[in-house]
C-alpha cells in the first residue's frame, strides 16, 4: 500500500467511478471490465502475492450462488 492511505471519500469516488464504468460497459462485459481493472491494479502494485491475497479477501464474503429450482 502507498504511504498515503485512501480516505473514505476517495474510496467512495473509486466505487462510484467503477460502478458507472460497469453500467456503461456493453451487455455482459462488466466481468471483463473488472478483470482488466484488477490486472491493471496488479501491475501497479507489483506484488503478486498481495494481489492474490486481496482477491481471496474480496471473494471470502460473497454470498453463495443462487440455486435454481428444478
mmCIF file as Biopython writes it, N, C-alpha, C and O atoms, coordinates in Angstrom:
data_model
#
loop_
_atom_site.group_PDB
_atom_site.id
_atom_site.type_symbol
_atom_site.label_atom_id
_atom_site.label_alt_id
_atom_site.label_comp_id
_atom_site.label_asym_id
_atom_site.label_entity_id
_atom_site.label_seq_id
_atom_site.pdbx_PDB_ins_code
_atom_site.Cartn_x
_atom_site.Cartn_y
_atom_site.Cartn_z
_atom_site.occupancy
_atom_site.B_iso_or_equiv
_atom_site.auth_seq_id
_atom_site.auth_asym_id
_atom_site.pdbx_PDB_model_num
ATOM 1   N N  . UNK A ? 1  ? 0.854   -1.182  0.000   1.0 0.0 1  A 1 
ATOM 2   C CA . UNK A ? 1  ? 0.000   0.000   0.000   1.0 0.0 1  A 1 
ATOM 3   C C  . UNK A ? 1  ? 0.895   1.239   0.000   1.0 0.0 1  A 1 
ATOM 4   O O  . UNK A ? 1  ? 2.008   1.203   0.524   1.0 0.0 1  A 1 
ATOM 5   N N  . UNK A ? 2  ? 0.421   2.304   -0.572  1.0 0.0 2  A 1 
ATOM 6   C CA . UNK A ? 2  ? 1.202   3.527   -0.619  1.0 0.0 2  A 1 
ATOM 7   C C  . UNK A ? 2  ? 1.265   4.159   0.755   1.0 0.0 2  A 1 
ATOM 8   O O  . UNK A ? 2  ? 0.513   3.797   1.659   1.0 0.0 2  A 1 
ATOM 9   N N  . UNK A ? 3  ? 2.178   5.114   0.899   1.0 0.0 3  A 1 
ATOM 10  C CA . UNK A ? 3  ? 2.334   5.791   2.184   1.0 0.0 3  A 1 
ATOM 11  C C  . UNK A ? 3  ? 1.069   6.550   2.553   1.0 0.0 3  A 1 
ATOM 12  O O  . UNK A ? 3  ? 0.749   6.692   3.734   1.0 0.0 3  A 1 
ATOM 13  N N  . UNK A ? 4  ? 0.355   7.035   1.556   1.0 0.0 4  A 1 
ATOM 14  C CA . UNK A ? 4  ? -0.878  7.789   1.809   1.0 0.0 4  A 1 
ATOM 15  C C  . UNK A ? 4  ? -2.078  6.855   1.700   1.0 0.0 4  A 1 
ATOM 16  O O  . UNK A ? 4  ? -2.351  6.318   0.626   1.0 0.0 4  A 1 
ATOM 17  N N  . UNK A ? 5  ? -2.789  6.659   2.794   1.0 0.0 5  A 1 
ATOM 18  C CA . UNK A ? 5  ? -3.970  5.808   2.799   1.0 0.0 5  A 1 
ATOM 19  C C  . UNK A ? 5  ? -5.107  6.501   2.044   1.0 0.0 5  A 1 
ATOM 20  O O  . UNK A ? 5  ? -5.246  7.723   2.100   1.0 0.0 5  A 1 
ATOM 21  N N  . UNK A ? 6  ? -5.902  5.720   1.349   1.0 0.0 6  A 1 
ATOM 22  C CA . UNK A ? 6  ? -7.057  6.268   0.659   1.0 0.0 6  A 1 
ATOM 23  C C  . UNK A ? 6  ? -8.135  6.583   1.688   1.0 0.0 6  A 1 
ATOM 24  O O  . UNK A ? 6  ? -8.465  5.746   2.528   1.0 0.0 6  A 1 
ATOM 25  N N  . UNK A ? 7  ? -8.679  7.783   1.618   1.0 0.0 7  A 1 
ATOM 26  C CA . UNK A ? 7  ? -9.721  8.201   2.552   1.0 0.0 7  A 1 
ATOM 27  C C  . UNK A ? 7  ? -11.044 7.544   2.186   1.0 0.0 7  A 1 
ATOM 28  O O  . UNK A ? 7  ? -11.200 6.999   1.094   1.0 0.0 7  A 1 
ATOM 29  N N  . UNK A ? 8  ? -11.989 7.603   3.111   1.0 0.0 8  A 1 
ATOM 30  C CA . UNK A ? 8  ? -13.329 7.076   2.834   1.0 0.0 8  A 1 
ATOM 31  C C  . UNK A ? 8  ? -13.920 7.778   1.620   1.0 0.0 8  A 1 
ATOM 32  O O  . UNK A ? 8  ? -14.514 7.131   0.757   1.0 0.0 8  A 1 
ATOM 33  N N  . UNK A ? 9  ? -13.763 9.095   1.547   1.0 0.0 9  A 1 
ATOM 34  C CA . UNK A ? 9  ? -14.283 9.843   0.389   1.0 0.0 9  A 1 
ATOM 35  C C  . UNK A ? 9  ? -13.610 9.368   -0.898  1.0 0.0 9  A 1 
ATOM 36  O O  . UNK A ? 9  ? -14.258 9.277   -1.940  1.0 0.0 9  A 1 
ATOM 37  N N  . UNK A ? 10 ? -12.328 9.070   -0.829  1.0 0.0 10 A 1 
ATOM 38  C CA . UNK A ? 10 ? -11.615 8.569   -2.001  1.0 0.0 10 A 1 
ATOM 39  C C  . UNK A ? 10 ? -12.127 7.203   -2.417  1.0 0.0 10 A 1 
ATOM 40  O O  . UNK A ? 10 ? -12.281 6.925   -3.606  1.0 0.0 10 A 1 
ATOM 41  N N  . UNK A ? 11 ? -12.393 6.343   -1.427  1.0 0.0 11 A 1 
ATOM 42  C CA . UNK A ? 11 ? -12.940 5.015   -1.733  1.0 0.0 11 A 1 
ATOM 43  C C  . UNK A ? 11 ? -14.328 5.127   -2.341  1.0 0.0 11 A 1 
ATOM 44  O O  . UNK A ? 11 ? -14.671 4.378   -3.256  1.0 0.0 11 A 1 
ATOM 45  N N  . UNK A ? 12 ? -15.129 6.060   -1.835  1.0 0.0 12 A 1 
ATOM 46  C CA . UNK A ? 12 ? -16.470 6.265   -2.402  1.0 0.0 12 A 1 
ATOM 47  C C  . UNK A ? 12 ? -16.378 6.735   -3.846  1.0 0.0 12 A 1 
ATOM 48  O O  . UNK A ? 12 ? -17.167 6.308   -4.689  1.0 0.0 12 A 1 
ATOM 49  N N  . UNK A ? 13 ? -15.425 7.607   -4.136  1.0 0.0 13 A 1 
ATOM 50  C CA . UNK A ? 13 ? -15.247 8.082   -5.508  1.0 0.0 13 A 1 
ATOM 51  C C  . UNK A ? 13 ? -14.808 6.936   -6.428  1.0 0.0 13 A 1 
ATOM 52  O O  . UNK A ? 13 ? -15.273 6.830   -7.563  1.0 0.0 13 A 1 
ATOM 53  N N  . UNK A ? 14 ? -13.916 6.086   -5.930  1.0 0.0 14 A 1 
ATOM 54  C CA . UNK A ? 14 ? -13.488 4.925   -6.704  1.0 0.0 14 A 1 
ATOM 55  C C  . UNK A ? 14 ? -14.673 4.003   -6.970  1.0 0.0 14 A 1 
ATOM 56  O O  . UNK A ? 14 ? -14.877 3.552   -8.097  1.0 0.0 14 A 1 
ATOM 57  N N  . UNK A ? 15 ? -15.455 3.726   -5.923  1.0 0.0 15 A 1 
ATOM 58  C CA . UNK A ? 15 ? -16.632 2.863   -6.068  1.0 0.0 15 A 1 
ATOM 59  C C  . UNK A ? 15 ? -17.602 3.436   -7.105  1.0 0.0 15 A 1 
ATOM 60  O O  . UNK A ? 15 ? -18.081 2.717   -7.981  1.0 0.0 15 A 1 
ATOM 61  N N  . UNK A ? 16 ? -17.884 4.733   -6.997  1.0 0.0 16 A 1 
ATOM 62  C CA . UNK A ? 16 ? -18.813 5.375   -7.937  1.0 0.0 16 A 1 
ATOM 63  C C  . UNK A ? 16 ? -18.289 5.299   -9.368  1.0 0.0 16 A 1 
ATOM 64  O O  . UNK A ? 16 ? -19.043 5.002   -10.295 1.0 0.0 16 A 1 
ATOM 65  N N  . UNK A ? 17 ? -16.994 5.569   -9.547  1.0 0.0 17 A 1 
ATOM 66  C CA . UNK A ? 17 ? -16.395 5.531   -10.878 1.0 0.0 17 A 1 
ATOM 67  C C  . UNK A ? 17 ? -16.464 4.127   -11.453 1.0 0.0 17 A 1 
ATOM 68  O O  . UNK A ? 17 ? -16.782 3.948   -12.628 1.0 0.0 17 A 1 
ATOM 69  N N  . UNK A ? 18 ? -16.167 3.127   -10.625 1.0 0.0 18 A 1 
ATOM 70  C CA . UNK A ? 18 ? -16.220 1.744   -11.082 1.0 0.0 18 A 1 
ATOM 71  C C  . UNK A ? 18 ? -17.652 1.331   -11.417 1.0 0.0 18 A 1 
ATOM 72  O O  . UNK A ? 18 ? -17.889 0.683   -12.437 1.0 0.0 18 A 1 
ATOM 73  N N  . UNK A ? 19 ? -18.597 1.699   -10.569 1.0 0.0 19 A 1 
ATOM 74  C CA . UNK A ? 19 ? -19.999 1.354   -10.820 1.0 0.0 19 A 1 
ATOM 75  C C  . UNK A ? 19 ? -20.492 1.977   -12.121 1.0 0.0 19 A 1 
ATOM 76  O O  . UNK A ? 19 ? -21.191 1.324   -12.896 1.0 0.0 19 A 1 
ATOM 77  N N  . UNK A ? 20 ? -20.135 3.232   -12.364 1.0 0.0 20 A 1 
ATOM 78  C CA . UNK A ? 20 ? -20.543 3.890   -13.607 1.0 0.0 20 A 1 
ATOM 79  C C  . UNK A ? 20 ? -19.909 3.216   -14.824 1.0 0.0 20 A 1 
ATOM 80  O O  . UNK A ? 20 ? -20.553 3.070   -15.863 1.0 0.0 20 A 1 
ATOM 81  N N  . UNK A ? 21 ? -18.647 2.808   -14.695 1.0 0.0 21 A 1 
ATOM 82  C CA . UNK A ? 21 ? -17.974 2.140   -15.811 1.0 0.0 21 A 1 
ATOM 83  C C  . UNK A ? 21 ? -18.623 0.788   -16.103 1.0 0.0 21 A 1 
ATOM 84  O O  . UNK A ? 21 ? -18.774 0.405   -17.263 1.0 0.0 21 A 1 
ATOM 85  N N  . UNK A ? 22 ? -19.005 0.069   -15.051 1.0 0.0 22 A 1 
ATOM 86  C CA . UNK A ? 22 ? -19.688 -1.221  -15.240 1.0 0.0 22 A 1 
ATOM 87  C C  . UNK A ? 22 ? -21.033 -0.999  -15.918 1.0 0.0 22 A 1 
ATOM 88  O O  . UNK A ? 22 ? -21.396 -1.725  -16.843 1.0 0.0 22 A 1 
ATOM 89  N N  . UNK A ? 23 ? -21.773 0.011   -15.453 1.0 0.0 23 A 1 
ATOM 90  C CA . UNK A ? 23 ? -23.076 0.308   -16.059 1.0 0.0 23 A 1 
ATOM 91  C C  . UNK A ? 23 ? -22.939 0.717   -17.527 1.0 0.0 23 A 1 
ATOM 92  O O  . UNK A ? 23 ? -23.816 0.417   -18.336 1.0 0.0 23 A 1 
ATOM 93  N N  . UNK A ? 24 ? -21.857 1.393   -17.870 1.0 0.0 24 A 1 
ATOM 94  C CA . UNK A ? 24 ? -21.657 1.878   -19.237 1.0 0.0 24 A 1 
ATOM 95  C C  . UNK A ? 24 ? -21.081 0.801   -20.161 1.0 0.0 24 A 1 
ATOM 96  O O  . UNK A ? 24 ? -21.096 0.956   -21.382 1.0 0.0 24 A 1 
ATOM 97  N N  . UNK A ? 25 ? -20.576 -0.285  -19.582 1.0 0.0 25 A 1 
ATOM 98  C CA . UNK A ? 25 ? -19.985 -1.356  -20.397 1.0 0.0 25 A 1 
ATOM 99  C C  . UNK A ? 25 ? -21.076 -2.041  -21.210 1.0 0.0 25 A 1 
ATOM 100 O O  . UNK A ? 25 ? -22.230 -2.110  -20.786 1.0 0.0 25 A 1 
ATOM 101 N N  . UNK A ? 26 ? -20.702 -2.546  -22.380 1.0 0.0 26 A 1 
ATOM 102 C CA . UNK A ? 26 ? -21.682 -3.298  -23.165 1.0 0.0 26 A 1 
ATOM 103 C C  . UNK A ? 26 ? -22.228 -4.481  -22.357 1.0 0.0 26 A 1 
ATOM 104 O O  . UNK A ? 26 ? -21.585 -4.961  -21.423 1.0 0.0 26 A 1 
ATOM 105 N N  . UNK A ? 27 ? -23.406 -4.933  -22.728 1.0 0.0 27 A 1 
ATOM 106 C CA . UNK A ? 27 ? -24.067 -6.032  -22.016 1.0 0.0 27 A 1 
ATOM 107 C C  . UNK A ? 27 ? -23.131 -7.231  -21.875 1.0 0.0 27 A 1 
ATOM 108 O O  . UNK A ? 27 ? -22.478 -7.634  -22.837 1.0 0.0 27 A 1 
ATOM 109 N N  . UNK A ? 28 ? -23.072 -7.789  -20.688 1.0 0.0 28 A 1 
ATOM 110 C CA . UNK A ? 28 ? -22.274 -8.970  -20.354 1.0 0.0 28 A 1 
ATOM 111 C C  . UNK A ? 28 ? -20.770 -8.710  -20.424 1.0 0.0 28 A 1 
ATOM 112 O O  . UNK A ? 28 ? -19.996 -9.662  -20.514 1.0 0.0 28 A 1 
ATOM 113 N N  . UNK A ? 29 ? -20.338 -7.459  -20.386 1.0 0.0 29 A 1 
ATOM 114 C CA . UNK A ? 29 ? -18.905 -7.150  -20.425 1.0 0.0 29 A 1 
ATOM 115 C C  . UNK A ? 29 ? -18.407 -6.574  -19.094 1.0 0.0 29 A 1 
ATOM 116 O O  . UNK A ? 29 ? -17.236 -6.213  -18.974 1.0 0.0 29 A 1 
ATOM 117 N N  . UNK A ? 30 ? -19.298 -6.487  -18.093 1.0 0.0 30 A 1 
ATOM 118 C CA . UNK A ? 30 ? -18.900 -5.969  -16.786 1.0 0.0 30 A 1 
ATOM 119 C C  . UNK A ? 30 ? -17.812 -6.806  -16.141 1.0 0.0 30 A 1 
ATOM 120 O O  . UNK A ? 30 ? -16.886 -6.265  -15.535 1.0 0.0 30 A 1 
ATOM 121 N N  . UNK A ? 31 ? -17.918 -8.139  -16.269 1.0 0.0 31 A 1 
ATOM 122 C CA . UNK A ? 31 ? -16.904 -9.021  -15.702 1.0 0.0 31 A 1 
ATOM 123 C C  . UNK A ? 31 ? -15.554 -8.817  -16.373 1.0 0.0 31 A 1 
ATOM 124 O O  . UNK A ? 31 ? -14.517 -8.833  -15.710 1.0 0.0 31 A 1 
ATOM 125 N N  . UNK A ? 32 ? -15.568 -8.628  -17.677 1.0 0.0 32 A 1 
ATOM 126 C CA . UNK A ? 32 ? -14.332 -8.371  -18.410 1.0 0.0 32 A 1 
ATOM 127 C C  . UNK A ? 32 ? -13.705 -7.052  -17.951 1.0 0.0 32 A 1 
ATOM 128 O O  . UNK A ? 32 ? -12.491 -6.967  -17.770 1.0 0.0 32 A 1 
ATOM 129 N N  . UNK A ? 33 ? -14.523 -6.044  -17.769 1.0 0.0 33 A 1 
ATOM 130 C CA . UNK A ? 33 ? -14.035 -4.763  -17.272 1.0 0.0 33 A 1 
ATOM 131 C C  . UNK A ? 33 ? -13.370 -4.937  -15.904 1.0 0.0 33 A 1 
ATOM 132 O O  . UNK A ? 33 ? -12.276 -4.422  -15.673 1.0 0.0 33 A 1 
ATOM 133 N N  . UNK A ? 34 ? -14.029 -5.661  -15.004 1.0 0.0 34 A 1 
ATOM 134 C CA . UNK A ? 34 ? -13.466 -5.876  -13.667 1.0 0.0 34 A 1 
ATOM 135 C C  . UNK A ? 34 ? -12.144 -6.636  -13.729 1.0 0.0 34 A 1 
ATOM 136 O O  . UNK A ? 34 ? -11.212 -6.323  -12.989 1.0 0.0 34 A 1 
ATOM 137 N N  . UNK A ? 35 ? -12.060 -7.627  -14.605 1.0 0.0 35 A 1 
ATOM 138 C CA . UNK A ? 35 ? -10.811 -8.377  -14.760 1.0 0.0 35 A 1 
ATOM 139 C C  . UNK A ? 35 ? -9.693  -7.466  -15.257 1.0 0.0 35 A 1 
ATOM 140 O O  . UNK A ? 35 ? -8.565  -7.545  -14.770 1.0 0.0 35 A 1 
ATOM 141 N N  . UNK A ? 36 ? -10.000 -6.603  -16.225 1.0 0.0 36 A 1 
ATOM 142 C CA . UNK A ? 36 ? -8.994  -5.674  -16.735 1.0 0.0 36 A 1 
ATOM 143 C C  . UNK A ? 36 ? -8.538  -4.693  -15.657 1.0 0.0 36 A 1 
ATOM 144 O O  . UNK A ? 36 ? -7.347  -4.403  -15.543 1.0 0.0 36 A 1 
ATOM 145 N N  . UNK A ? 37 ? -9.483  -4.183  -14.867 1.0 0.0 37 A 1 
ATOM 146 C CA . UNK A ? 37 ? -9.133  -3.280  -13.771 1.0 0.0 37 A 1 
ATOM 147 C C  . UNK A ? 37 ? -8.228  -3.999  -12.777 1.0 0.0 37 A 1 
ATOM 148 O O  . UNK A ? 37 ? -7.220  -3.446  -12.337 1.0 0.0 37 A 1 
ATOM 149 N N  . UNK A ? 38 ? -8.586  -5.235  -12.422 1.0 0.0 38 A 1 
ATOM 150 C CA . UNK A ? 38 ? -7.777  -6.000  -11.475 1.0 0.0 38 A 1 
ATOM 151 C C  . UNK A ? 38 ? -6.358  -6.210  -11.995 1.0 0.0 38 A 1 
ATOM 152 O O  . UNK A ? 38 ? -5.396  -6.082  -11.238 1.0 0.0 38 A 1 
ATOM 153 N N  . UNK A ? 39 ? -6.221  -6.530  -13.271 1.0 0.0 39 A 1 
ATOM 154 C CA . UNK A ? 39 ? -4.888  -6.746  -13.840 1.0 0.0 39 A 1 
ATOM 155 C C  . UNK A ? 39 ? -4.079  -5.448  -13.901 1.0 0.0 39 A 1 
ATOM 156 O O  . UNK A ? 39 ? -2.875  -5.454  -13.645 1.0 0.0 39 A 1 
ATOM 157 N N  . UNK A ? 40 ? -4.734  -4.346  -14.237 1.0 0.0 40 A 1 
ATOM 158 C CA . UNK A ? 40 ? -4.030  -3.061  -14.250 1.0 0.0 40 A 1 
ATOM 159 C C  . UNK A ? 40 ? -3.563  -2.671  -12.853 1.0 0.0 40 A 1 
ATOM 160 O O  . UNK A ? 40 ? -2.445  -2.185  -12.681 1.0 0.0 40 A 1 
ATOM 161 N N  . UNK A ? 41 ? -4.415  -2.882  -11.859 1.0 0.0 41 A 1 
ATOM 162 C CA . UNK A ? 41 ? -4.032  -2.582  -10.482 1.0 0.0 41 A 1 
ATOM 163 C C  . UNK A ? 41 ? -2.925  -3.514  -10.002 1.0 0.0 41 A 1 
ATOM 164 O O  . UNK A ? 41 ? -2.013  -3.082  -9.297  1.0 0.0 41 A 1 
ATOM 165 N N  . UNK A ? 42 ? -2.997  -4.785  -10.379 1.0 0.0 42 A 1 
ATOM 166 C CA . UNK A ? 42 ? -1.940  -5.735  -10.016 1.0 0.0 42 A 1 
ATOM 167 C C  . UNK A ? 42 ? -0.603  -5.305  -10.599 1.0 0.0 42 A 1 
ATOM 168 O O  . UNK A ? 42 ? 0.434   -5.419  -9.945  1.0 0.0 42 A 1 
ATOM 169 N N  . UNK A ? 43 ? -0.631  -4.811  -11.826 1.0 0.0 43 A 1 
ATOM 170 C CA . UNK A ? 43 ? 0.592   -4.324  -12.454 1.0 0.0 43 A 1 
ATOM 171 C C  . UNK A ? 43 ? 1.165   -3.139  -11.677 1.0 0.0 43 A 1 
ATOM 172 O O  . UNK A ? 43 ? 2.381   -3.028  -11.523 1.0 0.0 43 A 1 
ATOM 173 N N  . UNK A ? 44 ? 0.302   -2.265  -11.193 1.0 0.0 44 A 1 
ATOM 174 C CA . UNK A ? 44 ? 0.742   -1.115  -10.401 1.0 0.0 44 A 1 
ATOM 175 C C  . UNK A ? 44 ? 1.300   -1.535  -9.043  1.0 0.0 44 A 1 
ATOM 176 O O  . UNK A ? 44 ? 2.287   -0.966  -8.575  1.0 0.0 44 A 1 
ATOM 177 N N  . UNK A ? 45 ? 0.675   -2.527  -8.409  1.0 0.0 45 A 1 
ATOM 178 C CA . UNK A ? 45 ? 1.089   -2.962  -7.080  1.0 0.0 45 A 1 
ATOM 179 C C  . UNK A ? 45 ? 2.447   -3.660  -7.129  1.0 0.0 45 A 1 
ATOM 180 O O  . UNK A ? 45 ? 3.257   -3.498  -6.216  1.0 0.0 45 A 1 
ATOM 181 N N  . UNK A ? 46 ? 2.702   -4.427  -8.174  1.0 0.0 46 A 1 
ATOM 182 C CA . UNK A ? 46 ? 3.970   -5.141  -8.346  1.0 0.0 46 A 1 
ATOM 183 C C  . UNK A ? 46 ? 4.265   -6.121  -7.210  1.0 0.0 46 A 1 
ATOM 184 O O  . UNK A ? 46 ? 5.423   -6.315  -6.840  1.0 0.0 46 A 1 
ATOM 185 N N  . UNK A ? 47 ? 3.218   -6.736  -6.660  1.0 0.0 47 A 1 
ATOM 186 C CA . UNK A ? 47 ? 3.370   -7.723  -5.595  1.0 0.0 47 A 1 
ATOM 187 C C  . UNK A ? 47 ? 2.319   -8.807  -5.817  1.0 0.0 47 A 1 
ATOM 188 O O  . UNK A ? 47 ? 1.220   -8.726  -5.269  1.0 0.0 47 A 1 
ATOM 189 N N  . UNK A ? 48 ? 2.653   -9.832  -6.627  1.0 0.0 48 A 1 
ATOM 190 C CA . UNK A ? 48 ? 1.655   -10.840 -6.983  1.0 0.0 48 A 1 
ATOM 191 C C  . UNK A ? 48 ? 0.976   -11.494 -5.779  1.0 0.0 48 A 1 
ATOM 192 O O  . UNK A ? 48 ? -0.240  -11.688 -5.799  1.0 0.0 48 A 1 
ATOM 193 N N  . UNK A ? 49 ? 1.723   -11.835 -4.738  1.0 0.0 49 A 1 
ATOM 194 C CA . UNK A ? 49 ? 1.104   -12.494 -3.594  1.0 0.0 49 A 1 
ATOM 195 C C  . UNK A ? 49 ? 0.117   -11.579 -2.888  1.0 0.0 49 A 1 
ATOM 196 O O  . UNK A ? 49 ? -0.919  -12.040 -2.410  1.0 0.0 49 A 1 
ATOM 197 N N  . UNK A ? 50 ? 0.422   -10.295 -2.818  1.0 0.0 50 A 1 
ATOM 198 C CA . UNK A ? 50 ? -0.508  -9.341  -2.202  1.0 0.0 50 A 1 
ATOM 199 C C  . UNK A ? 50 ? -1.804  -9.285  -3.007  1.0 0.0 50 A 1 
ATOM 200 O O  . UNK A ? 50 ? -2.892  -9.259  -2.432  1.0 0.0 50 A 1 
ATOM 201 N N  . UNK A ? 51 ? -1.693  -9.266  -4.325  1.0 0.0 51 A 1 
ATOM 202 C CA . UNK A ? 51 ? -2.874  -9.238  -5.188  1.0 0.0 51 A 1 
ATOM 203 C C  . UNK A ? 51 ? -3.696  -10.514 -4.992  1.0 0.0 51 A 1 
ATOM 204 O O  . UNK A ? 51 ? -4.921  -10.451 -4.891  1.0 0.0 51 A 1 
ATOM 205 N N  . UNK A ? 52 ? -3.036  -11.658 -4.939  1.0 0.0 52 A 1 
ATOM 206 C CA . UNK A ? 52 ? -3.727  -12.922 -4.723  1.0 0.0 52 A 1 
ATOM 207 C C  . UNK A ? 52 ? -4.449  -12.908 -3.377  1.0 0.0 52 A 1 
ATOM 208 O O  . UNK A ? 52 ? -5.592  -13.356 -3.281  1.0 0.0 52 A 1 
ATOM 209 N N  . UNK A ? 53 ? -3.791  -12.399 -2.346  1.0 0.0 53 A 1 
ATOM 210 C CA . UNK A ? 53 ? -4.419  -12.306 -1.027  1.0 0.0 53 A 1 
ATOM 211 C C  . UNK A ? 53 ? -5.634  -11.385 -1.045  1.0 0.0 53 A 1 
ATOM 212 O O  . UNK A ? 53 ? -6.647  -11.686 -0.414  1.0 0.0 53 A 1 
ATOM 213 N N  . UNK A ? 54 ? -5.544  -10.278 -1.755  1.0 0.0 54 A 1 
ATOM 214 C CA . UNK A ? 54 ? -6.669  -9.344  -1.840  1.0 0.0 54 A 1 
ATOM 215 C C  . UNK A ? 54 ? -7.840  -9.939  -2.608  1.0 0.0 54 A 1 
ATOM 216 O O  . UNK A ? 54 ? -8.997  -9.703  -2.260  1.0 0.0 54 A 1 
ATOM 217 N N  . UNK A ? 55 ? -7.545  -10.704 -3.645  1.0 0.0 55 A 1 
ATOM 218 C CA . UNK A ? 55 ? -8.620  -11.387 -4.383  1.0 0.0 55 A 1 
ATOM 219 C C  . UNK A ? 55 ? -9.328  -12.372 -3.459  1.0 0.0 55 A 1 
ATOM 220 O O  . UNK A ? 55 ? -10.557 -12.436 -3.441  1.0 0.0 55 A 1 
ATOM 221 N N  . UNK A ? 56 ? -8.565  -13.129 -2.701  1.0 0.0 56 A 1 
ATOM 222 C CA . UNK A ? 56 ? -9.161  -14.081 -1.755  1.0 0.0 56 A 1 
ATOM 223 C C  . UNK A ? 56 ? -9.991  -13.353 -0.713  1.0 0.0 56 A 1 
ATOM 224 O O  . UNK A ? 56 ? -11.072 -13.813 -0.347  1.0 0.0 56 A 1 
ATOM 225 N N  . UNK A ? 57 ? -9.494  -12.220 -0.231  1.0 0.0 57 A 1 
ATOM 226 C CA . UNK A ? 57 ? -10.246 -11.431 0.750   1.0 0.0 57 A 1 
ATOM 227 C C  . UNK A ? 57 ? -11.559 -10.938 0.166   1.0 0.0 57 A 1 
ATOM 228 O O  . UNK A ? 57 ? -12.599 -11.018 0.819   1.0 0.0 57 A 1 
ATOM 229 N N  . UNK A ? 58 ? -11.520 -10.435 -1.047  1.0 0.0 58 A 1 
ATOM 230 C CA . UNK A ? 58 ? -12.733 -9.932  -1.692  1.0 0.0 58 A 1 
ATOM 231 C C  . UNK A ? 58 ? -13.747 -11.053 -1.931  1.0 0.0 58 A 1 
ATOM 232 O O  . UNK A ? 58 ? -14.955 -10.838 -1.825  1.0 0.0 58 A 1 
ATOM 233 N N  . UNK A ? 59 ? -13.253 -12.238 -2.250  1.0 0.0 59 A 1 
ATOM 234 C CA . UNK A ? 59 ? -14.141 -13.361 -2.546  1.0 0.0 59 A 1 
ATOM 235 C C  . UNK A ? 59 ? -14.675 -14.038 -1.285  1.0 0.0 59 A 1 
ATOM 236 O O  . UNK A ? 59 ? -15.656 -14.779 -1.352  1.0 0.0 59 A 1 
ATOM 237 N N  . UNK A ? 60 ? -14.052 -13.798 -0.153  1.0 0.0 60 A 1 
ATOM 238 C CA . UNK A ? 60 ? -14.371 -14.555 1.058   1.0 0.0 60 A 1 
ATOM 239 C C  . UNK A ? 60 ? -15.762 -14.284 1.617   1.0 0.0 60 A 1 
ATOM 240 O O  . UNK A ? 60 ? -16.329 -15.153 2.279   1.0 0.0 60 A 1 
ATOM 241 N N  . UNK A ? 61 ? -16.323 -13.116 1.373   1.0 0.0 61 A 1 
ATOM 242 C CA . UNK A ? 61 ? -17.624 -12.818 1.967   1.0 0.0 61 A 1 
ATOM 243 C C  . UNK A ? 61 ? -18.737 -12.642 0.943   1.0 0.0 61 A 1 
ATOM 244 O O  . UNK A ? 61 ? -19.763 -12.029 1.234   1.0 0.0 61 A 1 
ATOM 245 N N  . UNK A ? 62 ? -18.533 -13.180 -0.251  1.0 0.0 62 A 1 
ATOM 246 C CA . UNK A ? 62 ? -19.591 -13.140 -1.260  1.0 0.0 62 A 1 
ATOM 247 C C  . UNK A ? 62 ? -20.673 -14.147 -0.896  1.0 0.0 62 A 1 
ATOM 248 O O  . UNK A ? 62 ? -20.375 -15.214 -0.360  1.0 0.0 62 A 1 
ATOM 249 N N  . UNK A ? 63 ? -21.923 -13.815 -1.184  1.0 0.0 63 A 1 
ATOM 250 C CA . UNK A ? 63 ? -22.985 -14.791 -0.913  1.0 0.0 63 A 1 
ATOM 251 C C  . UNK A ? 63 ? -22.840 -15.987 -1.871  1.0 0.0 63 A 1 
ATOM 252 O O  . UNK A ? 63 ? -22.304 -15.847 -2.971  1.0 0.0 63 A 1 
ATOM 253 N N  . UNK A ? 64 ? -23.319 -17.148 -1.445  1.0 0.0 64 A 1 
ATOM 254 C CA . UNK A ? 64 ? -23.238 -18.311 -2.338  1.0 0.0 64 A 1 
ATOM 255 C C  . UNK A ? 64 ? -24.127 -18.096 -3.555  1.0 0.0 64 A 1 
ATOM 256 O O  . UNK A ? 64 ? -25.078 -17.317 -3.500  1.0 0.0 64 A 1 
ATOM 257 N N  . UNK A ? 65 ? -23.822 -18.781 -4.651  1.0 0.0 65 A 1 
ATOM 258 C CA . UNK A ? 65 ? -24.660 -18.637 -5.843  1.0 0.0 65 A 1 
ATOM 259 C C  . UNK A ? 65 ? -26.074 -19.138 -5.555  1.0 0.0 65 A 1 
ATOM 260 O O  . UNK A ? 65 ? -26.270 -20.078 -4.785  1.0 0.0 65 A 1 
ATOM 261 N N  . UNK A ? 66 ? -27.035 -18.505 -6.176  1.0 0.0 66 A 1 
ATOM 262 C CA . UNK A ? 66 ? -28.434 -18.911 -6.008  1.0 0.0 66 A 1 
ATOM 263 C C  . UNK A ? 66 ? -28.624 -20.263 -6.683  1.0 0.0 66 A 1 
ATOM 264 O O  . UNK A ? 66 ? -28.084 -20.518 -7.760  1.0 0.0 66 A 1 
ATOM 265 N N  . UNK A ? 67 ? -29.388 -21.110 -6.042  1.0 0.0 67 A 1 
ATOM 266 C CA . UNK A ? 67 ? -29.697 -22.416 -6.643  1.0 0.0 67 A 1 
ATOM 267 C C  . UNK A ? 67 ? -30.961 -22.281 -7.465  1.0 0.0 67 A 1 
ATOM 268 O O  . UNK A ? 67 ? -31.883 -21.553 -7.099  1.0 0.0 67 A 1 
ATOM 269 N N  . UNK A ? 68 ? -30.991 -22.983 -8.570  1.0 0.0 68 A 1 
ATOM 270 C CA . UNK A ? 68 ? -32.154 -22.932 -9.443  1.0 0.0 68 A 1 
ATOM 271 C C  . UNK A ? 68 ? -33.121 -24.040 -9.060  1.0 0.0 68 A 1 
ATOM 272 O O  . UNK A ? 68 ? -32.721 -25.171 -8.783  1.0 0.0 68 A 1 
ATOM 273 N N  . UNK A ? 69 ? -34.381 -23.697 -9.050  1.0 0.0 69 A 1 
ATOM 274 C CA . UNK A ? 69 ? -35.417 -24.694 -8.757  1.0 0.0 69 A 1 
ATOM 275 C C  . UNK A ? 69 ? -35.585 -25.608 -9.962  1.0 0.0 69 A 1 
ATOM 276 O O  . UNK A ? 69 ? -35.550 -25.154 -11.106 1.0 0.0 69 A 1 
ATOM 277 N N  . UNK A ? 70 ? -35.766 -26.877 -9.703  1.0 0.0 70 A 1 
ATOM 278 C CA . UNK A ? 70 ? -35.921 -27.842 -10.794 1.0 0.0 70 A 1 
ATOM 279 C C  . UNK A ? 70 ? -37.319 -27.852 -11.343 1.0 0.0 70 A 1 
ATOM 280 O O  . UNK A ? 70 ? -37.615 -28.610 -12.267 1.0 0.0 70 A 1 
#
